[in-house]
């Protein structure tokens, strides 16, 4: 007989629930695939759009594109505004996500994202393009907070690491699509200069609408429900999921491992969140910030300008940069796909530190070869493919880390905060600084850009080696006790 919660229904009060344990002992099923498809596929759209912007930068700067803008403004100013919007969107929607629930917000943020993308396609002046790049980022920032928290709260602990990494890594499937799509859309034999890049954005909107339809079926986080006074809904949903999975697998599920007693509350104040993150978990706060700064500087600085590097130093035609970017995007996706399982078996600490350090060392080697003039467009792309195989895995683990090492009530806001602060440090300053370095045509400037990214990745890897949390195969409540947990007379949470 399955354990049930005791509460007065929707509202606030004390509730004893086995919902977390019931979720964690579920085998992988069609229900979990629905969650992955409904929530994770939006990263494909993000990758599609960011890659399109990077690859059309040269075309937008050409006469007849329909915009009076330079390539440096696209990869520098527009990229920085996109990231600034993402930082603000993460904070704004992250707070709303913890307060009003995951589902409401991951529907709203996708709608904002799609609307702004559609308006980008209609750009007629540079200011319009900049404005809607900012608003597109605003929507995607909210996606990061709402979706990463929802995924980790719905996926069983046995699979949480690999699923989270692969979902975040799926960004690069979109990047591959964006790179190949830009080749077709930038072909002036097919589309005029002022039309092809607009259709690229429009296609992203169409794909996003399909995802929006699928996402309607993704449930609210059951963990959010029972903490915020909706325990009956959580019980009903987990019971229906259990029945569905038992029917699918043809076997009865084992009993859950235990229960937790929660003092339900409607909302958590900023003061409580800040005190919890920085007062109760200062080492984890340093870890999260280090991981995000390292990966944000590397990705938002270098990858936004990769097409410009190829054009400037290797005379690669504007319409051909997509081929090269598709190759490094494949390396980026294969990393989380092939290494993700090791985060659940070998462990978080070894894998996070290892991927960060290895990618940094390999990037230092790439900078040295580039400075010596030993690389061609093809071999530079090959080097970047290897570097990003490990860097992408590390970057995805940053999102995994901050989404699982802080208490349930602060999770979306914690994701938002570290994403915003780390990305602001590396993702806003990075494109602005690197746009000048990579477009200057001076080899030493680009070498310096590579070395900065490599140094920050290595530094983050060292921090992870000492501070990473061994969260593999552990329930979220075990990794970080909920703030609402009722303690017994001995001072420990009841379970």
C-alpha positions as CSV (number, residue, x, y, z in Angstrom):
1,X,0.0,0.0,0.0
2,X,1.5,3.3,-1.1
3,X,2.1,6.0,1.6
4,X,0.0,9.1,1.3
5,X,0.4,12.7,2.6
6,X,-1.5,14.0,5.6
7,X,-2.7,17.6,5.1
8,X,-5.7,19.8,5.0
9,X,-5.6,20.0,1.2
10,X,-4.5,23.0,-0.8
11,X,-3.3,25.8,1.5
12,X,-0.7,25.8,4.2
13,X,0.0,23.6,7.1
14,X,2.2,20.6,8.0
15,X,2.3,17.7,5.6
16,X,4.2,14.4,5.7
17,X,4.8,13.1,2.2
18,X,6.7,10.3,0.4
19,X,6.4,12.1,-3.0
20,X,10.2,12.7,-3.4
21,X,11.0,9.1,-2.6
22,X,8.2,7.9,-4.9
23,X,9.6,9.9,-7.7
24,X,13.2,8.8,-7.2
25,X,12.4,5.1,-7.3
26,X,10.6,5.3,-10.6
27,X,12.2,3.4,-13.5
28,X,12.7,5.3,-16.8
29,X,9.5,5.4,-18.7
30,X,7.5,7.1,-21.5
31,X,6.4,9.7,-18.9
32,X,10.0,10.7,-18.4
33,X,10.6,11.0,-22.2
34,X,7.6,13.3,-22.4
35,X,9.3,15.6,-19.8
36,X,12.6,15.5,-21.7
37,X,11.0,16.4,-25.0
38,X,8.6,19.0,-23.6
39,X,11.3,20.8,-21.6
40,X,14.6,20.0,-23.0
41,X,14.0,20.6,-26.7
42,X,13.9,24.4,-26.1
43,X,17.7,24.3,-25.9
44,X,17.8,23.2,-29.5
45,X,16.0,26.4,-30.4
46,X,18.4,28.5,-28.3
47,X,21.4,26.8,-30.1
48,X,19.7,27.3,-33.5
49,X,19.2,31.0,-32.9
50,X,22.5,31.9,-31.4
51,X,24.4,30.0,-34.1
52,X,22.4,31.7,-36.8
53,X,23.3,35.1,-35.4
54,X,27.0,34.2,-35.3
55,X,27.0,32.9,-38.8
56,X,24.9,35.7,-40.4
57,X,27.0,38.5,-38.8
58,X,29.1,38.9,-41.9
59,X,26.0,38.9,-44.1
60,X,24.2,41.5,-42.0
61,X,27.2,43.8,-42.3
62,X,27.1,43.6,-46.1
63,X,25.3,46.2,-48.2
64,X,21.8,45.2,-49.2
65,X,21.2,43.1,-46.0
66,X,18.4,45.5,-44.9
67,X,20.3,46.6,-41.8
68,X,22.9,49.3,-41.3
69,X,25.1,47.3,-38.9
70,X,28.7,46.0,-38.6
71,X,29.8,42.4,-37.9
72,X,31.4,43.6,-34.7
73,X,28.1,45.1,-33.6
74,X,26.4,41.7,-34.2
75,X,28.9,39.6,-32.4
76,X,29.7,42.3,-29.8
77,X,26.9,44.7,-29.0
78,X,24.0,42.4,-30.0
79,X,25.6,39.4,-28.3
80,X,26.2,41.3,-25.1
81,X,22.6,42.6,-25.1
82,X,21.3,39.1,-25.6
83,X,23.3,37.9,-22.6
84,X,22.3,40.9,-20.5
85,X,18.6,40.2,-21.3
86,X,19.2,36.5,-20.3
87,X,20.7,37.6,-17.0
88,X,17.8,39.9,-16.1
89,X,15.3,37.4,-17.4
90,X,16.8,34.7,-15.3
91,X,16.5,36.8,-12.1
92,X,13.0,38.1,-12.9
93,X,11.5,34.8,-14.0
94,X,13.5,32.8,-11.5
95,X,11.9,34.6,-8.6
96,X,8.4,34.1,-10.2
97,X,9.2,30.4,-10.8
98,X,9.9,29.7,-7.1
99,X,6.8,31.8,-6.1
100,X,4.2,30.7,-8.7
101,X,5.4,27.3,-9.9
102,X,7.5,25.8,-12.7
103,X,4.8,25.1,-15.2
104,X,3.3,28.6,-15.4
105,X,6.6,30.2,-15.9
106,X,8.1,27.7,-18.5
107,X,5.0,28.4,-20.7
108,X,5.3,32.2,-20.3
109,X,9.1,32.3,-20.9
110,X,8.8,30.3,-24.1
111,X,6.1,32.6,-25.3
112,X,8.3,35.7,-24.6
113,X,11.2,34.0,-26.3
114,X,9.2,33.2,-29.5
115,X,7.6,36.6,-29.7
116,X,10.9,38.4,-29.5
117,X,12.5,36.0,-32.1
118,X,9.7,36.8,-34.5
119,X,10.2,40.5,-34.1
120,X,13.9,40.1,-34.7
121,X,13.1,38.6,-38.1
122,X,11.3,41.9,-38.9
123,X,14.2,44.2,-38.0
124,X,14.5,47.2,-40.2
125,X,17.0,49.3,-38.1
126,X,19.9,48.3,-35.9
127,X,18.2,49.6,-32.8
128,X,15.2,47.3,-33.4
129,X,17.6,44.3,-33.9
130,X,19.4,45.2,-30.6
131,X,16.1,45.6,-28.7
132,X,14.7,42.3,-29.7
133,X,17.9,40.5,-29.2
134,X,17.8,41.8,-25.6
135,X,14.1,40.6,-25.2
136,X,14.9,37.2,-26.8
137,X,17.6,36.8,-24.2
138,X,15.2,37.9,-21.5
139,X,12.9,35.0,-22.4
140,X,15.7,32.4,-22.6
141,X,17.1,33.5,-19.2
142,X,13.7,32.6,-17.7
143,X,13.8,29.3,-19.5
144,X,17.1,28.4,-17.8
145,X,15.7,29.0,-14.3
146,X,12.2,27.4,-14.8
147,X,13.3,24.4,-16.9
148,X,16.4,23.3,-15.0
149,X,14.6,23.3,-11.7
150,X,11.6,21.4,-13.1
151,X,13.8,18.8,-14.8
152,X,15.8,18.0,-11.7
153,X,12.7,17.8,-9.6
154,X,10.9,15.4,-11.9
155,X,13.7,13.1,-13.0
156,X,14.7,10.1,-10.7
157,X,18.0,10.5,-8.8
158,X,19.5,7.5,-10.6
159,X,19.3,9.3,-14.0
160,X,19.4,13.0,-13.0
161,X,23.0,13.7,-13.9
162,X,23.1,12.3,-17.4
163,X,19.6,13.6,-18.3
164,X,20.4,17.1,-17.1
165,X,23.7,17.1,-19.0
166,X,22.3,15.7,-22.2
167,X,19.3,18.2,-22.2
168,X,21.6,21.2,-21.7
169,X,24.0,19.7,-24.3
170,X,21.1,19.5,-26.8
171,X,21.7,23.2,-27.4
172,X,24.3,22.0,-29.8
173,X,21.9,20.0,-31.9
174,X,20.3,23.3,-32.6
175,X,23.7,24.8,-33.2
176,X,24.3,22.2,-35.9
177,X,21.0,22.9,-37.4
178,X,21.6,26.7,-37.3
179,X,25.0,26.3,-38.9
180,X,23.7,24.2,-41.8
181,X,20.6,26.3,-42.1
182,X,22.6,29.5,-42.4
183,X,24.5,27.9,-45.4
184,X,21.2,27.6,-47.3
185,X,19.7,30.9,-46.1
186,X,22.9,32.9,-46.9
187,X,23.0,31.5,-50.5
188,X,22.1,34.5,-52.6
189,X,21.2,32.1,-55.5
190,X,18.3,30.9,-53.4
191,X,17.3,33.9,-51.2
192,X,18.0,37.7,-51.5
193,X,20.5,39.2,-49.0
194,X,17.7,40.9,-47.1
195,X,15.5,37.8,-46.8
196,X,17.5,34.7,-46.0
197,X,18.5,35.7,-42.5
198,X,15.0,36.8,-41.7
199,X,13.6,33.4,-42.7
200,X,16.1,31.7,-40.5
201,X,14.6,33.4,-37.4
202,X,11.1,32.7,-38.6
203,X,11.8,29.0,-38.9
204,X,12.9,29.0,-35.3
205,X,9.5,30.5,-34.3
206,X,7.7,27.7,-36.1
207,X,9.7,25.0,-34.3
208,X,9.1,26.8,-31.0
209,X,5.4,26.7,-31.5
210,X,5.5,23.0,-31.9
211,X,7.4,22.7,-28.6
212,X,4.9,25.0,-26.9
213,X,2.1,22.5,-27.9
214,X,4.1,19.6,-26.5
215,X,4.9,21.5,-23.3
216,X,1.3,21.9,-22.4
217,X,1.3,18.2,-21.2
218,X,4.3,18.5,-18.9
219,X,3.2,18.6,-15.3
220,X,4.0,21.0,-12.5
221,X,6.9,20.0,-10.2
222,X,5.4,17.7,-7.6
223,X,8.1,18.9,-5.1
224,X,7.0,22.5,-5.7
225,X,3.4,21.5,-5.2
226,X,3.6,19.8,-1.8
227,X,5.8,22.6,-0.4
228,X,3.5,25.4,-1.6
229,X,0.2,24.0,-0.3
230,X,-0.9,21.8,-3.2
231,X,-0.2,18.4,-1.6
232,X,-3.4,16.7,-2.9
233,X,-2.5,17.6,-6.5
234,X,1.0,16.2,-6.0
235,X,-0.4,12.9,-4.5
236,X,-2.9,12.5,-7.3
237,X,-0.3,13.1,-10.0
238,X,2.3,10.8,-8.6
239,X,-0.3,8.1,-8.1
240,X,-1.4,8.3,-11.7
241,X,2.2,8.3,-12.9
242,X,2.9,5.2,-10.8
243,X,-0.1,3.4,-12.3
244,X,0.9,4.3,-15.8
245,X,4.5,3.1,-15.3
246,X,3.4,-0.2,-13.6
247,X,1.1,-0.8,-16.6
248,X,3.9,0.0,-19.0
249,X,6.5,-2.2,-17.3
250,X,4.1,-4.9,-16.3
251,X,5.5,-5.1,-12.7
252,X,4.7,-3.5,-9.3
253,X,6.9,-0.7,-8.1
254,X,9.0,-1.2,-4.9
255,X,8.0,0.8,-1.8
256,X,9.5,4.3,-1.5
257,X,12.5,4.7,0.8
258,X,11.0,7.2,3.2
259,X,9.0,10.3,4.0
260,X,9.6,13.9,4.8
261,X,7.6,16.3,6.9
262,X,7.2,19.8,5.5
263,X,5.8,23.1,6.9
264,X,4.0,24.4,3.8
265,X,4.5,28.0,2.8
266,X,3.3,30.2,-0.1
267,X,6.6,32.0,-0.9
268,X,10.2,32.6,0.2
269,X,11.6,36.1,0.5
270,X,14.8,37.3,-1.1
271,X,16.4,37.8,2.3
272,X,15.8,34.1,3.2
273,X,17.2,33.0,-0.2
274,X,20.3,35.1,0.1
275,X,20.9,34.0,3.7
276,X,20.5,30.3,2.7
277,X,22.7,30.4,-0.4
278,X,25.6,32.5,1.0
279,X,25.2,31.9,4.8
280,X,24.4,28.2,5.0
281,X,26.2,27.1,1.8
282,X,29.1,29.5,1.2
283,X,31.4,26.8,-0.3
284,X,28.7,25.8,-2.7
285,X,28.1,29.4,-3.6
286,X,31.8,29.8,-4.6
287,X,31.6,26.6,-6.6
288,X,28.5,27.7,-8.6
289,X,30.0,31.1,-9.3
290,X,33.3,29.7,-10.5
291,X,31.7,27.2,-12.8
292,X,29.5,29.7,-14.4
293,X,32.1,32.4,-14.9
294,X,34.5,29.9,-16.5
295,X,32.0,28.4,-19.0
296,X,30.2,31.7,-19.7
297,X,33.4,33.5,-20.6
298,X,34.5,30.7,-22.9
299,X,31.2,30.2,-24.7
300,X,29.7,33.6,-24.9
301,X,33.0,35.1,-25.9
302,X,34.6,32.7,-28.3
303,X,31.7,30.9,-30.0
304,X,29.8,34.1,-30.7
305,X,32.8,35.2,-32.8
306,X,34.0,31.9,-34.3
307,X,32.7,32.8,-37.7
308,X,34.5,36.1,-37.6
309,X,37.8,34.4,-36.7
310,X,37.4,32.1,-39.8
311,X,36.7,35.0,-42.0
312,X,39.4,37.3,-40.6
313,X,42.3,34.9,-40.4
314,X,41.6,32.2,-43.0
315,X,39.5,34.0,-45.6
316,X,36.6,31.6,-45.3
317,X,33.7,33.0,-47.3
318,X,30.7,34.3,-45.3
319,X,28.4,31.6,-46.6
320,X,30.7,28.8,-45.7
321,X,31.4,29.4,-42.0
322,X,28.4,27.2,-41.2
323,X,30.2,24.0,-42.3
324,X,33.0,24.6,-39.8
325,X,30.6,25.6,-37.0
326,X,28.5,22.4,-37.5
327,X,31.7,20.4,-36.8
328,X,32.4,22.0,-33.5
329,X,28.8,21.9,-32.6
330,X,28.8,18.2,-33.1
331,X,31.8,17.9,-30.7
332,X,29.9,20.0,-28.2
333,X,26.8,17.7,-28.2
334,X,28.8,14.4,-28.2
335,X,30.6,15.4,-25.0
336,X,27.5,15.4,-22.7
337,X,25.9,12.6,-24.7
338,X,28.9,10.2,-24.2
339,X,30.3,11.4,-20.9
340,X,27.0,12.2,-19.1
341,X,26.5,8.7,-17.7
342,X,29.9,9.0,-15.9
343,X,28.5,11.8,-13.7
344,X,26.1,9.3,-12.2
345,X,28.6,6.5,-11.9
346,X,32.2,7.9,-11.5
347,X,30.8,10.9,-9.7
348,X,30.3,14.6,-9.9
349,X,33.6,15.8,-8.3
350,X,35.9,13.9,-10.6
351,X,33.9,14.5,-13.7
352,X,33.3,18.3,-13.2
353,X,36.9,19.0,-12.3
354,X,38.2,16.8,-15.0
355,X,36.2,18.2,-17.9
356,X,36.9,21.8,-16.9
357,X,40.7,21.3,-16.5
358,X,41.1,19.2,-19.6
359,X,39.2,21.6,-21.8
360,X,41.3,24.5,-20.4
361,X,44.6,22.7,-21.0
362,X,43.6,21.8,-24.5
363,X,42.6,25.3,-25.3
364,X,46.0,26.6,-24.1
365,X,47.5,24.2,-26.6
366,X,45.2,25.5,-29.3
367,X,46.2,29.1,-28.5
368,X,49.9,28.1,-28.8
369,X,49.4,26.4,-32.2
370,X,47.4,29.3,-33.5
371,X,50.0,31.8,-32.4
372,X,52.7,29.8,-34.2
373,X,50.7,29.9,-37.4
374,X,50.5,26.1,-37.4
375,X,46.7,25.9,-37.9
376,X,44.4,26.2,-41.0
377,X,40.7,26.7,-40.9
378,X,40.2,23.0,-40.8
379,X,42.7,22.1,-38.1
380,X,41.6,25.0,-35.9
381,X,38.1,23.7,-36.2
382,X,39.4,20.2,-35.3
383,X,41.2,21.6,-32.2
384,X,38.1,23.4,-31.1
385,X,36.0,20.3,-31.6
386,X,38.2,18.4,-29.2
387,X,38.3,21.3,-26.7
388,X,34.6,21.7,-26.7
389,X,33.9,18.0,-26.4
390,X,35.1,18.4,-22.8
391,X,34.1,22.1,-22.3
392,X,30.5,21.5,-23.2
393,X,30.2,18.6,-20.7
394,X,31.7,20.9,-18.0
395,X,29.4,23.8,-18.9
396,X,26.4,21.5,-18.8
397,X,27.5,20.3,-15.4
398,X,27.4,23.9,-14.1
399,X,23.7,24.0,-14.6
400,X,23.3,20.6,-13.1
401,X,25.3,21.6,-10.1
402,X,23.4,24.8,-9.1
403,X,20.1,23.1,-9.8
404,X,20.7,20.3,-7.2
405,X,22.9,21.6,-4.4
406,X,20.6,24.2,-2.9
407,X,17.3,23.7,-1.0
408,X,14.1,23.2,-3.0
409,X,12.5,26.6,-2.1
410,X,15.5,28.5,-3.5
411,X,16.4,26.3,-6.4
412,X,15.1,28.3,-9.4
413,X,16.3,31.5,-7.9
414,X,19.7,30.0,-7.2
415,X,20.0,28.8,-10.8
416,X,19.0,32.3,-11.9
417,X,21.4,34.1,-9.6
418,X,24.5,32.0,-10.6
419,X,23.6,32.0,-14.2
420,X,23.1,35.8,-14.2
421,X,26.2,36.7,-12.1
422,X,28.5,34.3,-13.9
423,X,27.1,35.1,-17.3
424,X,27.3,38.9,-16.6
425,X,30.9,38.5,-15.7
426,X,31.9,36.3,-18.6
427,X,29.1,36.6,-21.1
428,X,28.6,40.3,-21.3
429,X,32.2,41.5,-21.0
430,X,33.4,38.5,-23.1
431,X,31.7,39.3,-26.4
432,X,32.5,43.0,-26.0
433,X,36.2,42.4,-25.4
434,X,36.6,39.5,-27.8
435,X,34.8,41.1,-30.7
436,X,37.6,43.7,-30.7
437,X,40.4,41.1,-30.2
438,X,39.2,38.6,-32.9
439,X,38.3,41.3,-35.5
440,X,41.5,43.2,-35.2
441,X,43.3,40.8,-37.5
442,X,46.3,40.6,-35.1
443,X,47.1,37.0,-34.2
444,X,48.4,37.9,-30.7
445,X,45.0,39.5,-29.8
446,X,43.1,36.3,-30.7
447,X,45.7,34.2,-28.8
448,X,45.1,36.3,-25.8
449,X,41.3,35.7,-26.2
450,X,41.9,32.0,-26.2
451,X,44.2,32.1,-23.2
452,X,41.7,34.1,-21.1
453,X,39.0,31.5,-21.7
454,X,41.4,28.6,-21.0
455,X,42.7,30.2,-17.8
456,X,39.2,30.7,-16.4
457,X,38.2,27.1,-17.3
458,X,41.3,25.8,-15.5
459,X,40.6,27.9,-12.4
460,X,37.0,26.7,-12.2
461,X,38.3,23.1,-12.5
462,X,40.6,23.6,-9.6
463,X,37.7,25.0,-7.5
464,X,35.6,22.0,-8.4
465,X,38.3,19.6,-7.4
466,X,38.1,20.9,-3.8
467,X,34.4,22.1,-3.5
468,X,32.3,19.9,-5.8
469,X,29.4,18.1,-4.0
470,X,29.1,14.3,-4.4
471,X,25.5,14.5,-5.4
472,X,25.3,11.4,-7.7
473,X,22.4,9.1,-7.1
474,X,21.2,11.1,-4.1
475,X,17.8,12.6,-3.6
476,X,17.5,16.4,-3.8
477,X,16.3,16.5,-0.2
478,X,19.4,14.5,0.9
479,X,21.8,16.9,-0.9
480,X,20.2,20.0,0.5
481,X,17.5,19.8,3.2
482,X,14.4,21.9,2.3
483,X,14.0,25.1,4.3
484,X,10.5,24.0,5.1
485,X,11.5,20.6,6.6
486,X,10.2,20.1,10.1
487,X,12.9,19.2,12.6
488,X,12.5,16.8,15.5
489,X,13.6,17.5,19.0
490,X,17.2,16.4,18.2
491,X,17.4,19.1,15.5
492,X,17.4,16.9,12.5
493,X,14.7,16.8,9.8
494,X,12.0,14.2,10.3
495,X,12.1,11.4,7.8
